[in-house]
Amino acid sequence: MAKNIESEEEKKNREMVEDIATNVAKLSRQISELLNGRLKRKAILILLAASTGLPKSHIDAVLNAISDMEKDYLNR
């Protein structure tokens, strides 16, 4: 019976993918916590719009997308 031996490069790639998935999940959860925290969403949008010069509608779309990333792109 042949053993499936993972090469060093495959191991590094697998670990990198796992790290990315972990970070995506953390970021998604942290944005969700921010949006459900004490500061109202409108205040967050105003602050980020003032800081970036971007329209609030764009910021709102990005915050929604980030908070949904875990469920949209990661397997459980």
mmCIF file of the N, C-alpha and C atoms, coordinates in Angstrom:
data_MODEL
# 
_entry.id   MODEL 
# 
loop_
_atom_site.group_PDB 
_atom_site.id 
_atom_site.type_symbol 
_atom_site.label_atom_id 
_atom_site.label_alt_id 
_atom_site.label_comp_id 
_atom_site.label_asym_id 
_atom_site.label_entity_id 
_atom_site.label_seq_id 
_atom_site.pdbx_PDB_ins_code 
_atom_site.Cartn_x 
_atom_site.Cartn_y 
_atom_site.Cartn_z 
_atom_site.occupancy 
_atom_site.B_iso_or_equiv 
_atom_site.pdbx_formal_charge 
_atom_site.auth_seq_id 
_atom_site.auth_comp_id 
_atom_site.auth_asym_id 
_atom_site.auth_atom_id 
_atom_site.pdbx_PDB_model_num 
ATOM 1   N N  . MET A 1 1  ? 0.837   -1.165 0.000  1.00 0.00 ? 1  MET A N  1 
ATOM 2   C CA . MET A 1 1  ? 0.000   0.000  0.000  1.00 0.00 ? 1  MET A CA 1 
ATOM 3   C C  . MET A 1 1  ? 0.892   1.241  0.000  1.00 0.00 ? 1  MET A C  1 
ATOM 4   N N  . ALA A 1 2  ? 0.699   2.124  -0.969 1.00 0.00 ? 2  ALA A N  1 
ATOM 5   C CA . ALA A 1 2  ? 1.535   3.328  -1.086 1.00 0.00 ? 2  ALA A CA 1 
ATOM 6   C C  . ALA A 1 2  ? 1.022   4.400  -0.131 1.00 0.00 ? 2  ALA A C  1 
ATOM 7   N N  . LYS A 1 3  ? 1.954   5.039  0.541  1.00 0.00 ? 3  LYS A N  1 
ATOM 8   C CA . LYS A 1 3  ? 1.599   6.123  1.452  1.00 0.00 ? 3  LYS A CA 1 
ATOM 9   C C  . LYS A 1 3  ? 1.557   7.427  0.670  1.00 0.00 ? 3  LYS A C  1 
ATOM 10  N N  . ASN A 1 4  ? 0.590   8.238  0.992  1.00 0.00 ? 4  ASN A N  1 
ATOM 11  C CA . ASN A 1 4  ? 0.475   9.551  0.369  1.00 0.00 ? 4  ASN A CA 1 
ATOM 12  C C  . ASN A 1 4  ? 1.341   10.519 1.165  1.00 0.00 ? 4  ASN A C  1 
ATOM 13  N N  . ILE A 1 5  ? 2.519   10.777 0.657  1.00 0.00 ? 5  ILE A N  1 
ATOM 14  C CA . ILE A 1 5  ? 3.472   11.634 1.362  1.00 0.00 ? 5  ILE A CA 1 
ATOM 15  C C  . ILE A 1 5  ? 3.355   13.036 0.805  1.00 0.00 ? 5  ILE A C  1 
ATOM 16  N N  . GLU A 1 6  ? 3.129   13.972 1.711  1.00 0.00 ? 6  GLU A N  1 
ATOM 17  C CA . GLU A 1 6  ? 2.984   15.373 1.343  1.00 0.00 ? 6  GLU A CA 1 
ATOM 18  C C  . GLU A 1 6  ? 4.367   16.002 1.210  1.00 0.00 ? 6  GLU A C  1 
ATOM 19  N N  . SER A 1 7  ? 4.607   16.636 0.067  1.00 0.00 ? 7  SER A N  1 
ATOM 20  C CA . SER A 1 7  ? 5.896   17.296 -0.121 1.00 0.00 ? 7  SER A CA 1 
ATOM 21  C C  . SER A 1 7  ? 5.956   18.551 0.753  1.00 0.00 ? 7  SER A C  1 
ATOM 22  N N  . GLU A 1 8  ? 7.147   19.054 0.919  1.00 0.00 ? 8  GLU A N  1 
ATOM 23  C CA . GLU A 1 8  ? 7.337   20.261 1.727  1.00 0.00 ? 8  GLU A CA 1 
ATOM 24  C C  . GLU A 1 8  ? 6.567   21.444 1.133  1.00 0.00 ? 8  GLU A C  1 
ATOM 25  N N  . GLU A 1 9  ? 6.579   21.558 -0.182 1.00 0.00 ? 9  GLU A N  1 
ATOM 26  C CA . GLU A 1 9  ? 5.859   22.651 -0.846 1.00 0.00 ? 9  GLU A CA 1 
ATOM 27  C C  . GLU A 1 9  ? 4.350   22.504 -0.666 1.00 0.00 ? 9  GLU A C  1 
ATOM 28  N N  . GLU A 1 10 ? 3.851   21.269 -0.780 1.00 0.00 ? 10 GLU A N  1 
ATOM 29  C CA . GLU A 1 10 ? 2.423   21.022 -0.567 1.00 0.00 ? 10 GLU A CA 1 
ATOM 30  C C  . GLU A 1 10 ? 2.022   21.350 0.866  1.00 0.00 ? 10 GLU A C  1 
ATOM 31  N N  . LYS A 1 11 ? 2.879   21.002 1.794  1.00 0.00 ? 11 LYS A N  1 
ATOM 32  C CA . LYS A 1 11 ? 2.608   21.294 3.205  1.00 0.00 ? 11 LYS A CA 1 
ATOM 33  C C  . LYS A 1 11 ? 2.547   22.803 3.429  1.00 0.00 ? 11 LYS A C  1 
ATOM 34  N N  . LYS A 1 12 ? 3.497   23.546 2.864  1.00 0.00 ? 12 LYS A N  1 
ATOM 35  C CA . LYS A 1 12 ? 3.501   25.003 3.006  1.00 0.00 ? 12 LYS A CA 1 
ATOM 36  C C  . LYS A 1 12 ? 2.246   25.609 2.385  1.00 0.00 ? 12 LYS A C  1 
ATOM 37  N N  . ASN A 1 13 ? 1.860   25.120 1.206  1.00 0.00 ? 13 ASN A N  1 
ATOM 38  C CA . ASN A 1 13 ? 0.655   25.618 0.541  1.00 0.00 ? 13 ASN A CA 1 
ATOM 39  C C  . ASN A 1 13 ? -0.596  25.332 1.358  1.00 0.00 ? 13 ASN A C  1 
ATOM 40  N N  . ARG A 1 14 ? -0.695  24.124 1.897  1.00 0.00 ? 14 ARG A N  1 
ATOM 41  C CA . ARG A 1 14 ? -1.851  23.758 2.719  1.00 0.00 ? 14 ARG A CA 1 
ATOM 42  C C  . ARG A 1 14 ? -1.918  24.631 3.955  1.00 0.00 ? 14 ARG A C  1 
ATOM 43  N N  . GLU A 1 15 ? -0.785  24.846 4.605  1.00 0.00 ? 15 GLU A N  1 
ATOM 44  C CA . GLU A 1 15 ? -0.748  25.693 5.800  1.00 0.00 ? 15 GLU A CA 1 
ATOM 45  C C  . GLU A 1 15 ? -1.112  27.135 5.461  1.00 0.00 ? 15 GLU A C  1 
ATOM 46  N N  . MET A 1 16 ? -0.668  27.620 4.304  1.00 0.00 ? 16 MET A N  1 
ATOM 47  C CA . MET A 1 16 ? -0.988  28.980 3.889  1.00 0.00 ? 16 MET A CA 1 
ATOM 48  C C  . MET A 1 16 ? -2.497  29.127 3.665  1.00 0.00 ? 16 MET A C  1 
ATOM 49  N N  . VAL A 1 17 ? -3.097  28.154 3.010  1.00 0.00 ? 17 VAL A N  1 
ATOM 50  C CA . VAL A 1 17 ? -4.541  28.184 2.766  1.00 0.00 ? 17 VAL A CA 1 
ATOM 51  C C  . VAL A 1 17 ? -5.292  28.144 4.094  1.00 0.00 ? 17 VAL A C  1 
ATOM 52  N N  . GLU A 1 18 ? -4.846  27.311 5.020  1.00 0.00 ? 18 GLU A N  1 
ATOM 53  C CA . GLU A 1 18 ? -5.484  27.229 6.334  1.00 0.00 ? 18 GLU A CA 1 
ATOM 54  C C  . GLU A 1 18 ? -5.357  28.556 7.088  1.00 0.00 ? 18 GLU A C  1 
ATOM 55  N N  . ASP A 1 19 ? -4.203  29.201 6.997  1.00 0.00 ? 19 ASP A N  1 
ATOM 56  C CA . ASP A 1 19 ? -4.002  30.507 7.644  1.00 0.00 ? 19 ASP A CA 1 
ATOM 57  C C  . ASP A 1 19 ? -4.920  31.560 7.040  1.00 0.00 ? 19 ASP A C  1 
ATOM 58  N N  . ILE A 1 20 ? -5.039  31.564 5.721  1.00 0.00 ? 20 ILE A N  1 
ATOM 59  C CA . ILE A 1 20 ? -5.915  32.525 5.051  1.00 0.00 ? 20 ILE A CA 1 
ATOM 60  C C  . ILE A 1 20 ? -7.363  32.292 5.494  1.00 0.00 ? 20 ILE A C  1 
ATOM 61  N N  . ALA A 1 21 ? -7.791  31.040 5.507  1.00 0.00 ? 21 ALA A N  1 
ATOM 62  C CA . ALA A 1 21 ? -9.161  30.718 5.917  1.00 0.00 ? 21 ALA A CA 1 
ATOM 63  C C  . ALA A 1 21 ? -9.414  31.155 7.360  1.00 0.00 ? 21 ALA A C  1 
ATOM 64  N N  . THR A 1 22 ? -8.452  30.932 8.235  1.00 0.00 ? 22 THR A N  1 
ATOM 65  C CA . THR A 1 22 ? -8.580  31.359 9.632  1.00 0.00 ? 22 THR A CA 1 
ATOM 66  C C  . THR A 1 22 ? -8.711  32.864 9.724  1.00 0.00 ? 22 THR A C  1 
ATOM 67  N N  . ASN A 1 23 ? -7.898  33.581 8.970  1.00 0.00 ? 23 ASN A N  1 
ATOM 68  C CA . ASN A 1 23 ? -7.934  35.040 9.007  1.00 0.00 ? 23 ASN A CA 1 
ATOM 69  C C  . ASN A 1 23 ? -9.216  35.600 8.402  1.00 0.00 ? 23 ASN A C  1 
ATOM 70  N N  . VAL A 1 24 ? -9.721  34.975 7.350  1.00 0.00 ? 24 VAL A N  1 
ATOM 71  C CA . VAL A 1 24 ? -10.993 35.399 6.762  1.00 0.00 ? 24 VAL A CA 1 
ATOM 72  C C  . VAL A 1 24 ? -12.107 35.227 7.788  1.00 0.00 ? 24 VAL A C  1 
ATOM 73  N N  . ALA A 1 25 ? -12.120 34.097 8.474  1.00 0.00 ? 25 ALA A N  1 
ATOM 74  C CA . ALA A 1 25 ? -13.147 33.849 9.487  1.00 0.00 ? 25 ALA A CA 1 
ATOM 75  C C  . ALA A 1 25 ? -13.059 34.868 10.620 1.00 0.00 ? 25 ALA A C  1 
ATOM 76  N N  . LYS A 1 26 ? -11.843 35.146 11.084 1.00 0.00 ? 26 LYS A N  1 
ATOM 77  C CA . LYS A 1 26 ? -11.660 36.127 12.165 1.00 0.00 ? 26 LYS A CA 1 
ATOM 78  C C  . LYS A 1 26 ? -12.122 37.513 11.734 1.00 0.00 ? 26 LYS A C  1 
ATOM 79  N N  . LEU A 1 27 ? -11.716 37.933 10.543 1.00 0.00 ? 27 LEU A N  1 
ATOM 80  C CA . LEU A 1 27 ? -12.096 39.254 10.047 1.00 0.00 ? 27 LEU A CA 1 
ATOM 81  C C  . LEU A 1 27 ? -13.608 39.359 9.912  1.00 0.00 ? 27 LEU A C  1 
ATOM 82  N N  . SER A 1 28 ? -14.221 38.343 9.353  1.00 0.00 ? 28 SER A N  1 
ATOM 83  C CA . SER A 1 28 ? -15.671 38.331 9.180  1.00 0.00 ? 28 SER A CA 1 
ATOM 84  C C  . SER A 1 28 ? -16.375 38.466 10.526 1.00 0.00 ? 28 SER A C  1 
ATOM 85  N N  . ARG A 1 29 ? -15.925 37.722 11.507 1.00 0.00 ? 29 ARG A N  1 
ATOM 86  C CA . ARG A 1 29 ? -16.533 37.775 12.849 1.00 0.00 ? 29 ARG A CA 1 
ATOM 87  C C  . ARG A 1 29 ? -16.298 39.122 13.516 1.00 0.00 ? 29 ARG A C  1 
ATOM 88  N N  . GLN A 1 30 ? -15.115 39.684 13.355 1.00 0.00 ? 30 GLN A N  1 
ATOM 89  C CA . GLN A 1 30 ? -14.812 40.966 13.983 1.00 0.00 ? 30 GLN A CA 1 
ATOM 90  C C  . GLN A 1 30 ? -15.644 42.093 13.377 1.00 0.00 ? 30 GLN A C  1 
ATOM 91  N N  . ILE A 1 31 ? -15.837 42.087 12.065 1.00 0.00 ? 31 ILE A N  1 
ATOM 92  C CA . ILE A 1 31 ? -16.684 43.105 11.435 1.00 0.00 ? 31 ILE A CA 1 
ATOM 93  C C  . ILE A 1 31 ? -18.131 42.926 11.895 1.00 0.00 ? 31 ILE A C  1 
ATOM 94  N N  . SER A 1 32 ? -18.573 41.693 11.997 1.00 0.00 ? 32 SER A N  1 
ATOM 95  C CA . SER A 1 32 ? -19.932 41.447 12.498 1.00 0.00 ? 32 SER A CA 1 
ATOM 96  C C  . SER A 1 32 ? -20.076 41.970 13.925 1.00 0.00 ? 32 SER A C  1 
ATOM 97  N N  . GLU A 1 33 ? -19.069 41.740 14.756 1.00 0.00 ? 33 GLU A N  1 
ATOM 98  C CA . GLU A 1 33 ? -19.094 42.253 16.126 1.00 0.00 ? 33 GLU A CA 1 
ATOM 99  C C  . GLU A 1 33 ? -19.115 43.779 16.138 1.00 0.00 ? 33 GLU A C  1 
ATOM 100 N N  . LEU A 1 34 ? -18.331 44.401 15.278 1.00 0.00 ? 34 LEU A N  1 
ATOM 101 C CA . LEU A 1 34 ? -18.320 45.861 15.176 1.00 0.00 ? 34 LEU A CA 1 
ATOM 102 C C  . LEU A 1 34 ? -19.699 46.376 14.800 1.00 0.00 ? 34 LEU A C  1 
ATOM 103 N N  . LEU A 1 35 ? -20.317 45.764 13.809 1.00 0.00 ? 35 LEU A N  1 
ATOM 104 C CA . LEU A 1 35 ? -21.618 46.216 13.332 1.00 0.00 ? 35 LEU A CA 1 
ATOM 105 C C  . LEU A 1 35 ? -22.739 45.952 14.336 1.00 0.00 ? 35 LEU A C  1 
ATOM 106 N N  . ASN A 1 36 ? -22.545 44.995 15.215 1.00 0.00 ? 36 ASN A N  1 
ATOM 107 C CA . ASN A 1 36 ? -23.547 44.681 16.236 1.00 0.00 ? 36 ASN A CA 1 
ATOM 108 C C  . ASN A 1 36 ? -23.171 45.239 17.606 1.00 0.00 ? 36 ASN A C  1 
ATOM 109 N N  . GLY A 1 37 ? -22.131 46.064 17.636 1.00 0.00 ? 37 GLY A N  1 
ATOM 110 C CA . GLY A 1 37 ? -21.644 46.625 18.888 1.00 0.00 ? 37 GLY A CA 1 
ATOM 111 C C  . GLY A 1 37 ? -22.424 47.855 19.322 1.00 0.00 ? 37 GLY A C  1 
ATOM 112 N N  . ARG A 1 38 ? -21.833 48.600 20.224 1.00 0.00 ? 38 ARG A N  1 
ATOM 113 C CA . ARG A 1 38 ? -22.499 49.759 20.812 1.00 0.00 ? 38 ARG A CA 1 
ATOM 114 C C  . ARG A 1 38 ? -22.642 50.921 19.843 1.00 0.00 ? 38 ARG A C  1 
ATOM 115 N N  . LEU A 1 39 ? -21.703 51.069 18.942 1.00 0.00 ? 39 LEU A N  1 
ATOM 116 C CA . LEU A 1 39 ? -21.751 52.173 17.986 1.00 0.00 ? 39 LEU A CA 1 
ATOM 117 C C  . LEU A 1 39 ? -22.751 51.840 16.881 1.00 0.00 ? 39 LEU A C  1 
ATOM 118 N N  . LYS A 1 40 ? -23.648 52.766 16.600 1.00 0.00 ? 40 LYS A N  1 
ATOM 119 C CA . LYS A 1 40 ? -24.644 52.518 15.565 1.00 0.00 ? 40 LYS A CA 1 
ATOM 120 C C  . LYS A 1 40 ? -23.983 52.441 14.199 1.00 0.00 ? 40 LYS A C  1 
ATOM 121 N N  . ARG A 1 41 ? -24.595 51.670 13.328 1.00 0.00 ? 41 ARG A N  1 
ATOM 122 C CA . ARG A 1 41 ? -24.068 51.479 11.974 1.00 0.00 ? 41 ARG A CA 1 
ATOM 123 C C  . ARG A 1 41 ? -23.898 52.818 11.260 1.00 0.00 ? 41 ARG A C  1 
ATOM 124 N N  . LYS A 1 42 ? -24.868 53.696 11.422 1.00 0.00 ? 42 LYS A N  1 
ATOM 125 C CA . LYS A 1 42 ? -24.807 55.007 10.779 1.00 0.00 ? 42 LYS A CA 1 
ATOM 126 C C  . LYS A 1 42 ? -23.558 55.767 11.219 1.00 0.00 ? 42 LYS A C  1 
ATOM 127 N N  . ALA A 1 43 ? -23.220 55.675 12.497 1.00 0.00 ? 43 ALA A N  1 
ATOM 128 C CA . ALA A 1 43 ? -22.028 56.353 13.013 1.00 0.00 ? 43 ALA A CA 1 
ATOM 129 C C  . ALA A 1 43 ? -20.761 55.749 12.410 1.00 0.00 ? 43 ALA A C  1 
ATOM 130 N N  . ILE A 1 44 ? -20.722 54.433 12.292 1.00 0.00 ? 44 ILE A N  1 
ATOM 131 C CA . ILE A 1 44 ? -19.563 53.760 11.693 1.00 0.00 ? 44 ILE A CA 1 
ATOM 132 C C  . ILE A 1 44 ? -19.393 54.218 10.247 1.00 0.00 ? 44 ILE A C  1 
ATOM 133 N N  . LEU A 1 45 ? -20.499 54.272 9.509  1.00 0.00 ? 45 LEU A N  1 
ATOM 134 C CA . LEU A 1 45 ? -20.446 54.701 8.109  1.00 0.00 ? 45 LEU A CA 1 
ATOM 135 C C  . LEU A 1 45 ? -19.973 56.150 7.993  1.00 0.00 ? 45 LEU A C  1 
ATOM 136 N N  . ILE A 1 46 ? -20.482 57.022 8.844  1.00 0.00 ? 46 ILE A N  1 
ATOM 137 C CA . ILE A 1 46 ? -20.078 58.434 8.818  1.00 0.00 ? 46 ILE A CA 1 
ATOM 138 C C  . ILE A 1 46 ? -18.584 58.568 9.113  1.00 0.00 ? 46 ILE A C  1 
ATOM 139 N N  . LEU A 1 47 ? -18.120 57.865 10.135 1.00 0.00 ? 47 LEU A N  1 
ATOM 140 C CA . LEU A 1 47 ? -16.701 57.947 10.507 1.00 0.00 ? 47 LEU A CA 1 
ATOM 141 C C  . LEU A 1 47 ? -15.796 57.423 9.393  1.00 0.00 ? 47 LEU A C  1 
ATOM 142 N N  . LEU A 1 48 ? -16.145 56.284 8.819  1.00 0.00 ? 48 LEU A N  1 
ATOM 143 C CA . LEU A 1 48 ? -15.318 55.716 7.756  1.00 0.00 ? 48 LEU A CA 1 
ATOM 144 C C  . LEU A 1 48 ? -15.378 56.565 6.483  1.00 0.00 ? 48 LEU A C  1 
ATOM 145 N N  . ALA A 1 49 ? -16.539 57.122 6.186  1.00 0.00 ? 49 ALA A N  1 
ATOM 146 C CA . ALA A 1 49 ? -16.659 57.988 5.011  1.00 0.00 ? 49 ALA A CA 1 
ATOM 147 C C  . ALA A 1 49 ? -15.801 59.239 5.191  1.00 0.00 ? 49 ALA A C  1 
ATOM 148 N N  . ALA A 1 50 ? -15.821 59.796 6.380  1.00 0.00 ? 50 ALA A N  1 
ATOM 149 C CA . ALA A 1 50 ? -15.014 60.988 6.644  1.00 0.00 ? 50 ALA A CA 1 
ATOM 150 C C  . ALA A 1 50 ? -13.520 60.663 6.579  1.00 0.00 ? 50 ALA A C  1 
ATOM 151 N N  . SER A 1 51 ? -13.152 59.479 7.043  1.00 0.00 ? 51 SER A N  1 
ATOM 152 C CA . SER A 1 51 ? -11.738 59.088 7.050  1.00 0.00 ? 51 SER A CA 1 
ATOM 153 C C  . SER A 1 51 ? -11.209 58.753 5.658  1.00 0.00 ? 51 SER A C  1 
ATOM 154 N N  . THR A 1 52 ? -12.067 58.193 4.825  1.00 0.00 ? 52 THR A N  1 
ATOM 155 C CA . THR A 1 52 ? -11.599 57.700 3.524  1.00 0.00 ? 52 THR A CA 1 
ATOM 156 C C  . THR A 1 52 ? -11.981 58.581 2.350  1.00 0.00 ? 52 THR A C  1 
ATOM 157 N N  . GLY A 1 53 ? -13.022 59.388 2.521  1.00 0.00 ? 53 GLY A N  1 
ATOM 158 C CA . GLY A 1 53 ? -13.518 60.177 1.400  1.00 0.00 ? 53 GLY A CA 1 
ATOM 159 C C  . GLY A 1 53 ? -14.377 59.367 0.440  1.00 0.00 ? 53 GLY A C  1 
ATOM 160 N N  . LEU A 1 54 ? -14.704 58.147 0.823  1.00 0.00 ? 54 LEU A N  1 
ATOM 161 C CA . LEU A 1 54 ? -15.549 57.282 -0.012 1.00 0.00 ? 54 LEU A CA 1 
ATOM 162 C C  . LEU A 1 54 ? -17.014 57.476 0.348  1.00 0.00 ? 54 LEU A C  1 
ATOM 163 N N  . PRO A 1 55 ? -17.902 57.210 -0.602 1.00 0.00 ? 55 PRO A N  1 
ATOM 164 C CA . PRO A 1 55 ? -19.332 57.308 -0.307 1.00 0.00 ? 55 PRO A CA 1 
ATOM 165 C C  . PRO A 1 55 ? -19.756 56.260 0.731  1.00 0.00 ? 55 PRO A C  1 
ATOM 166 N N  . LYS A 1 56 ? -20.711 56.638 1.570  1.00 0.00 ? 56 LYS A N  1 
ATOM 167 C CA . LYS A 1 56 ? -21.207 55.712 2.598  1.00 0.00 ? 56 LYS A CA 1 
ATOM 168 C C  . LYS A 1 56 ? -21.780 54.439 1.982  1.00 0.00 ? 56 LYS A C  1 
ATOM 169 N N  . SER A 1 57 ? -22.374 54.561 0.801  1.00 0.00 ? 57 SER A N  1 
ATOM 170 C CA . SER A 1 57 ? -22.950 53.369 0.162  1.00 0.00 ? 57 SER A CA 1 
ATOM 171 C C  . SER A 1 57 ? -21.867 52.344 -0.182 1.00 0.00 ? 57 SER A C  1 
ATOM 172 N N  . HIS A 1 58 ? -20.698 52.809 -0.589 1.00 0.00 ? 58 HIS A N  1 
ATOM 173 C CA . HIS A 1 58 ? -19.586 51.889 -0.896 1.00 0.00 ? 58 HIS A CA 1 
ATOM 174 C C  . HIS A 1 58 ? -19.076 51.232 0.382  1.00 0.00 ? 58 HIS A C  1 
ATOM 175 N N  . ILE A 1 59 ? -18.932 52.029 1.418  1.00 0.00 ? 59 ILE A N  1 
ATOM 176 C CA . ILE A 1 59 ? -18.451 51.495 2.693  1.00 0.00 ? 59 ILE A CA 1 
ATOM 177 C C  . ILE A 1 59 ? -19.441 50.477 3.244  1.00 0.00 ? 59 ILE A C  1 
ATOM 178 N N  . ASP A 1 60 ? -20.725 50.781 3.147  1.00 0.00 ? 60 ASP A N  1 
ATOM 179 C CA . ASP A 1 60 ? -21.759 49.859 3.619  1.00 0.00 ? 60 ASP A CA 1 
ATOM 180 C C  . ASP A 1 60 ? -21.669 48.527 2.878  1.00 0.00 ? 60 ASP A C  1 
ATOM 181 N N  . ALA A 1 61 ? -21.482 48.580 1.557  1.00 0.00 ? 61 ALA A N  1 
ATOM 182 C CA . ALA A 1 61 ? -21.372 47.356 0.763  1.00 0.00 ? 61 ALA A CA 1 
ATOM 183 C C  . ALA A 1 61 ? -20.150 46.535 1.168  1.00 0.00 ? 61 ALA A C  1 
ATOM 184 N N  . VAL A 1 62 ? -19.037 47.209 1.409  1.00 0.00 ? 62 VAL A N  1 
ATOM 185 C CA . VAL A 1 62 ? -17.811 46.499 1.809  1.00 0.00 ? 62 VAL A CA 1 
ATOM 186 C C  . VAL A 1 62 ? -17.980 45.870 3.189  1.00 0.00 ? 62 VAL A C  1 
ATOM 187 N N  . LEU A 1 63 ? -18.563 46.594 4.127  1.00 0.00 ? 63 LEU A N  1 
ATOM 188 C CA . LEU A 1 63 ? -18.779 46.035 5.475  1.00 0.00 ? 63 LEU A CA 1 
ATOM 189 C C  . LEU A 1 63 ? -19.698 44.818 5.408  1.00 0.00 ? 63 LEU A C  1 
ATOM 190 N N  . ASN A 1 64 ? -20.741 44.901 4.596  1.00 0.00 ? 64 ASN A N  1 
ATOM 191 C CA . ASN A 1 64 ? -21.635 43.739 4.428  1.00 0.00 ? 64 ASN A CA 1 
ATOM 192 C C  . ASN A 1 64 ? -20.885 42.558 3.821  1.00 0.00 ? 64 ASN A C  1 
ATOM 193 N N  . ALA A 1 65 ? -20.098 42.820 2.807  1.00 0.00 ? 65 ALA A N  1 
ATOM 194 C CA . ALA A 1 65 ? -19.355 41.741 2.142  1.00 0.00 ? 65 ALA A CA 1 
ATOM 195 C C  . ALA A 1 65 ? -18.357 41.081 3.091  1.00 0.00 ? 65 ALA A C  1 
ATOM 196 N N  . ILE A 1 66 ? -17.658 41.893 3.872  1.00 0.00 ? 66 ILE A N  1 
ATOM 197 C CA . ILE A 1 66 ? -16.674 41.324 4.812  1.00 0.00 ? 66 ILE A CA 1 
ATOM 198 C C  . ILE A 1 66 ? -17.369 40.493 5.876  1.00 0.00 ? 66 ILE A C  1 
ATOM 199 N N  . SER A 1 67 ? -18.479 40.990 6.406  1.00 0.00 ? 67 SER A N  1 
ATOM 200 C CA . SER A 1 67 ? -19.165 40.228 7.456  1.00 0.00 ? 67 SER A CA 1 
ATOM 201 C C  . SER A 1 67 ? -19.753 38.920 6.924  1.00 0.00 ? 67 SER A C  1 
ATOM 202 N N  . ASP A 1 68 ? -20.011 38.845 5.619  1.00 0.00 ? 68 ASP A N  1 
ATOM 203 C CA . ASP A 1 68 ? -20.554 37.625 5.008  1.00 0.00 ? 68 ASP A CA 1 
ATOM 204 C C  . ASP A 1 68 ? -19.483 36.680 4.462  1.00 0.00 ? 68 ASP A C  1 
ATOM 205 N N  . MET A 1 69 ? -18.231 37.089 4.474  1.00 0.00 ? 69 MET A N  1 
ATOM 206 C CA . MET A 1 69 ? -17.176 36.287 3.838  1.00 0.00 ? 69 MET A CA 1 
ATOM 207 C C  . MET A 1 69 ? -17.063 34.876 4.394  1.00 0.00 ? 69 MET A C  1 
ATOM 208 N N  . GLU A 1 70 ? -17.189 34.725 5.704  1.00 0.00 ? 70 GLU A N  1 
ATOM 209 C CA . GLU A 1 70 ? -17.030 33.394 6.290  1.00 0.00 ? 70 GLU A CA 1 
ATOM 210 C C  . GLU A 1 70 ? -18.084 32.438 5.742  1.00 0.00 ? 70 GLU A C  1 
ATOM 211 N N  . LYS A 1 71 ? -19.342 32.852 5.739  1.00 0.00 ? 71 LYS A N  1 
ATOM 212 C CA . LYS A 1 71 ? -20.389 31.946 5.258  1.00 0.00 ? 71 LYS A CA 1 
ATOM 213 C C  . LYS A 1 71 ? -20.384 31.809 3.742  1.00 0.00 ? 71 LYS A C  1 
ATOM 214 N N  . ASP A 1 72 ? -19.933 32.843 3.030  1.00 0.00 ? 72 ASP A N  1 
ATOM 215 C CA . ASP A 1 72 ? -19.939 32.794 1.574  1.00 0.00 ? 72 ASP A CA 1 
ATOM 216 C C  . ASP A 1 72 ? -18.780 31.996 0.976  1.00 0.00 ? 72 ASP A C  1 
ATOM 217 N N  . TYR A 1 73 ? -17.639 31.968 1.655  1.00 0.00 ? 73 TYR A N  1 
ATOM 218 C CA . TYR A 1 73 ? -16.435 31.414 1.022  1.00 0.00 ? 73 TYR A CA 1 
ATOM 219 C C  . TYR A 1 73 ? -15.736 30.296 1.771  1.00 0.00 ? 73 TYR A C  1 
ATOM 220 N N  . LEU A 1 74 ? -16.165 29.990 2.990  1.00 0.00 ? 74 LEU A N  1 
ATOM 221 C CA . LEU A 1 74 ? -15.473 28.946 3.742  1.00 0.00 ? 74 LEU A CA 1 
ATOM 222 C C  . LEU A 1 74 ? -16.410 27.783 4.028  1.00 0.00 ? 74 LEU A C  1 
ATOM 223 N N  . ASN A 1 75 ? -15.872 26.585 3.988  1.00 0.00 ? 75 ASN A N  1 
ATOM 224 C CA . ASN A 1 75 ? -16.604 25.397 4.413  1.00 0.00 ? 75 ASN A CA 1 
ATOM 225 C C  . ASN A 1 75 ? -16.589 25.346 5.917  1.00 0.00 ? 75 ASN A C  1 
ATOM 226 N N  . ARG A 1 76 ? -17.596 24.781 6.478  1.00 0.00 ? 76 ARG A N  1 
ATOM 227 C CA . ARG A 1 76 ? -17.668 24.661 7.940  1.00 0.00 ? 76 ARG A CA 1 
ATOM 228 C C  . ARG A 1 76 ? -16.788 23.548 8.416  1.00 0.00 ? 76 ARG A C  1 
# 
